[in-house]
Amino acid sequence: MTTTALTRLTQLVTNDPSLGEGPLGLIQDAAVVIDGDRIAWVGPSSKAPATDNAVDASGRSALPGFVDSHSHLVFGGDRTQEFNARMSGRAYEAGGIRTTVAATRAATDEQLSANVAHYLAEALRQGTTTFETKSGYGLTVEDEARALRIAGEHTDEVTYLGAHIVSPDYADDPAGYVDLVTGPMLDACAPHARWIDVFCEKGAFDGDQARAILTAGKRRGLLPRIHANQLSYGPGVQLGVELDAASADHCTHLTDADVDALANSATVATLLPGAEFSTRATWPDARRLLDAGATVALSTDCNPGSSFTSSMPFCIALAVRDMRMTPDEAVWAATAGGAQALRRTDVGRITPGARADLTLLDAPSHVHLAYRPGVPLVSGVWRKGVRVA
């Protein structure tokens, strides 16, 4: 295999405290050696072994590729008018999803696949090398299954979200829709997904319905995650912890018991600041979660209704400015935290044996991601050892 060294990095984030300074495992004046699709060596630039190729990164820093563990990219249309109305004073409600459901059902497979490819390429240019994405805008057996097939063409991290909202077709029979989601729709979708998710919220699914949906998914071998406590206090976080969900996502409205449950479990609190930015909602209190000992991830929640951003650097800046995270905490949450939310050990870190996913910044430190918000600092991206952006 061909080996490549990135040398003279001003700073390297490894996310391994045994390799460098602090929780981020920072190495100054560092080098990284890539062998095939894996990291082969990290350390001081002066001690880098000989390689077939070398990239002089002088003046730049590097960190693991971002791990975006929550997105909704299989959709048709957009919701520009809804966003404009919301910015003019209308409150955000879960029911706006119906607009996208209609557009997604009307789109062809080719249109939906092109849309996913477009937004994943957009994210890749901004340093995101691992992507999760969901169904949830079809809400029929056929449309949910095709959404998952299309998602699977682009990523291995595919989530069945037939329980996004109650389908408009079942507006007068929510119990019937739960039966569909846990029966014929699950049968059609389970072969195409790794995860199952549910929007546990007023206007979507209550705790009992969410429990039935996630439990049915677990019986079919799907791993649970949950949209929890976004718009109001509710049972979502507690249910997620009880069912060993990999992540409880949003976590905006939390009781002390919710925080304690997350801190004493393997369920990651995935925070989605793009949603609060785009809906002018209350910010999640990351500081409260971190101080309690909970594991926190950051993700974009990229979707056409409530968080139409694919930029992890933007979400890092929001988390530092408005969610009381330090720059170190935000970068860890956007890399290693996202990996934990996907229960992955091969991404989110730059250590020997890990997948060679790296983001090169045209800046001397990862702190610039929050220090210079909105500036396109990503100057190179490697995914599986190949420079892709």
Steps between C-alpha positions, in 0.01 A plus 500: 500500500604859443596697810450874540622732774348832599793681659564823688147530631492790742259299713332159477181395680520124557216460757731260685637644828772232503650652186506865595379782720157510665177325401564580133843335508655808339841465334687813397721506187354163408491252216255228393581200284223340291540145373220404264173591673641500855706717729840333538689745723463835681757699689747789483578609146874462565453126563274419206605184314577502130197467269423478131340844493505805723275801543659804665225642721712777648283760675192278498336277758312173469224320683290189439236522231172617649243234585149627423279254684160657427367620164189470281622514141252289303247768414343690216430873472589757761322710760625848425158653549460334839842626611418850382172495690671368812762774487207739473344376821325166448591229754661172393277191525568135421215493247698695240656169403185426296611747233817301441309171507291613203807616304695184578222270389483690171875482433662229290765265636756678283407840641518378859834328448647808332381709794672274752820500295494878475470565872748230597754650258429840653564358847814318387653825374449636852681210665223247572621149419238284678132558439179361647173567324136398543180426322189671634364709213314221320278353772364222278647151484627553147636852553678421826663190352620687191636782718711250691620330182605838364671600826688170498654589165685782674572392859502195726340696784134479398208555738137392461283794612154399387393649833592857410141619528168323460446470127237741361332187363437389860414838652186355658657167595839545670477156659458353154810683384704363791382153395622573147838630621555198722359250250507512118716814483758355739504176302578692181753737658699291747720336232620844386579665835735472797301724735140575599392844622180668616399863552371486858331838534166677523360502147689181415513185722444467873705284735290186466496520122875567490568203727296269276682622188852474638433164662368361172811626324728340756325168446590529130866568582493879457683711756298779664553873507238762585398860429446609859392809692542746214189716527390423855565290807400139444584132538744473208831515683394257772362260241818520295715417801269216604523340155877557473464739208834599351393863517226730618494786253410866563479486885388862524251469788648282774410438863769420754390136475554507123850639543583240764368221277721608212802543725462146635440321171663424167242716319666801339330839519519622141448876481387665177562875522406557138139426596496759775668753271244440224195501725604766752440246775656456841860378481586164657715542810809302407684627806244341731536165325878509489536601863275209597725257310277429200658423163411771248508489121438781252325451169342711228147355488518600134140504373292735284270618778672578828878489440603537139874499558758235416782684678651340809739798543194726524347274764826503696497880501137507618573248775786710633318831475150401613516161672788574740743246360872564484665473157669177610169350614322600181768351274500177701119484482506551120752220449538242780156584642333435167689173471368391840147598393543255211678246721805514275861460614666533159417866439511824698866464596845510341677204653685200354245256359218753467348576163703769326243780515660840550404862463775753430438856616656811355555614858754424772246350741158335520392795717468704180188303411320700769731803497436568128138395444381486143851505352573204266801366692489141369780474244521123458300189584617137497244221520613138524850620418406678177503876464143577397475876545 
